[in-house]
Each structure stands twice: as structure tokens, then as C-alpha cells.
Amino acid sequence: MIDGITGIHHITALAGDAVRTDTFYTRMLGQRRVKKTVNFDAPEVYHLYYGDRVGTPGTVMTCFPFPDIGPARHGTGEVGHIAYAVPEGALKDWARQHRGARHDTAFDEARLHLTGPDGEAILLVESESTVGQVWAETLDARIAPRGFHSAALRVADGEGMDELLRLMGYVSVGTEGSVTRYRVHGKRASLIDLDLRPEMPHAMAGAGSVHHIAFAVPDDATQLRAREALIAAGYEVTQVIDRSYFGAIYFQTPGGILFEIATDEPGFETDEPVASLGEALVLPPQYEALRGHLEDFLPPL
């Protein structure tokens, strides 16, 4: 078993319009934009990061907004929904702002179903869970999200994913309908729901789909041990890739979902002070020569 995974680190989605995406996460969900940079592989596309006041792992949603991307086809082999934790009693206020949003209960927790800017499923779950430092510049702190609650992995066959999650330190804590819930020993974003849906078609990537989900480890040494354990279990894992704000390794799962394991270190304060996180366009060194072009080309946020 891999020792040291503490929960979700971040989730990265494909998006359409950058301004609409930015407005949704900062204004509607009340998140802080903690980094405005570009896609390492396509610098004319933003890479936007949203989270708590400092971008604590377990709070960070990141987006690649491709302006000409088509819509996703949802199905198996993808992250089915993303859930944020909100304080007990907060859903009444959220429901008043989003009349007609569906309510339900799962695993004895009240949930409100919202729709993201590209049709993605985003849930708010009343929970005692708190991750990081609440950012309450655009929302009342009493109802603001407290970081991720969980994410649902929607698959056609659950056996291989069950084995992988157990290898990663997750244990099954209950089943309701098609969903089995897993928890890892950690204090932040520690839940994963495995949703077995063999009747659905395979998902196709597009605006509103999750590109990958990342799991947190505290440091480089723990990440290397995780990599060795995954390789020993038969997974093809990338070398460690420097993503400026964390180190990353990637591998494909039996369910067709791309997983990443990312380090908590060094964080988002490496190139900006906390007071102005996410305000300026920060570029990786290899793209600094393109700054003038990118500042003219990318839509202002």
C-alpha cells in the first residue's frame, strides 16, 4: 500500500470561454484566483487556478479554457462530479440564490446540485470538513466553500479501480446504489466516490470534462515512494514533472481516468506574494519571451 496520500490535491478541467469560467469560480463559487498562467503545452491557452486564500491543496480547481473546444460527452471513464464542502445549514442560502437546483441526500449528507459554466456537475455538500483558509471576498464567509468534499469517479467496471484505490490507501466506508465511498487517512478532501455505471457510454473529452484528478502527498520523497509502488503494481508512470507550484507524476487508471500525484510543496507563493496572488500573468521561464504577444492575445481577466 502507498503510504502518504492525504486526499485530493487539485482537479483540472477543460473549459470554453475564459471570462465565463473565471466569473463562475470567483463570483458564483466565491473562490480566489490564486494563479493566472498558461498551459505548459499550449501557451496561448490560460491555465487558471482557483482555491482558498493561498491555494491550499484540497481546495484547488484548475481550468484550461480553450475558446474553440466542443462540449464534452459525459459517461464512464471520467470524473462524474466535483463536490465542495459548505458549512452545516448553508444550503438554504445557496438554494435561494439558485432556485430550481436539485436537492438530495447521500451518505447522510445534504447536497445541492449546481451546473458549471460548461455544463459540468458541481455539488455543494453540507459537511464539517474544512480545508485551508476560507476566501470570502465575494461571498459571506458563513456559507463559502471550505475546499473539496469529494469527487465521483464514474466507471463501467469497478474491480480495477477498487484495487487501485486500496493500493493508494483508500478504504471502502459504505455503498449506496451504484456508488461506493472510499476514504483515505487524511484531514482534507479525503473522500472518493466510485460510481459504477456500465449502462452509460464512454465519455468524450470537451468543455466541461475533467482532464485529470490529482492526489496529494506532502513532499518529493513520498511522491517517489508512491511512484515506485505504482510501477511495482504494473502501472506506467511518468517521470516527475516540475509544474512550478508542485511536482507531478501521471498514470492512466483501469477505469480510463487520468490520475496525478502532486506534492504539497512548494505552493503558489513561489513567484507572487499572497496579497496579490492570481492578479498578474505569471509565465513559465520558457515562455517569458512571448509575454508581449500573450498579454495581447489572451482575453483580459
CORLINSUL-V673659 format. One line per field, one symbol per residue. phi: phi as a letter, one per 30 degrees, with the letter a starting at -180 (. if undefined). psi: psi as a letter, one per 20 degrees, with the letter a starting at -180 (. if undefined). A space follows every 50 residues. Layout:
phi: ???
psi: ???
This chain:
phi: .dckdckdcabccdbcddddddddddcdcidcdcabbbdecbddcdbccb addbidejbccbbcdcdcddddcdldiaddacbcdbdeiddddddddbdj ddcabbhibdbbcccddciddbccbdaddbbicecbdcbdedbdecjdca bcccbdbcddddddddddjdbdblbbhdcccbbcdacbhccbcccdbddd dddbdlejcddabcccbdaddddddddddddddjdccdddcdcicadbbb adcedicdcbcbddccjdcdbbdedbeidcdccdedcddceedddddddd b
psi: qppipiapgrppqqrepggggggghgggikqpoipoarphinijpqoppp bahjlppiiopqpooohjqrqqoqbrkrogrppqpqqpihhgghhhhmpi qpqapplkppqporpaikjqopqpppqipppbopolhiqphiiqqkaqgr qpoprhpighhggghhhjjqqpjrpocipppqqqnrjpljqppooomiiq rpqpqapjqpgrpqqpqhrgghghhggghgghijqoprrppokgiqqqqq qqrhjjppqqpqqhqiaijhjqqhhkpjgqopqqhijhijggghhhgqpq .
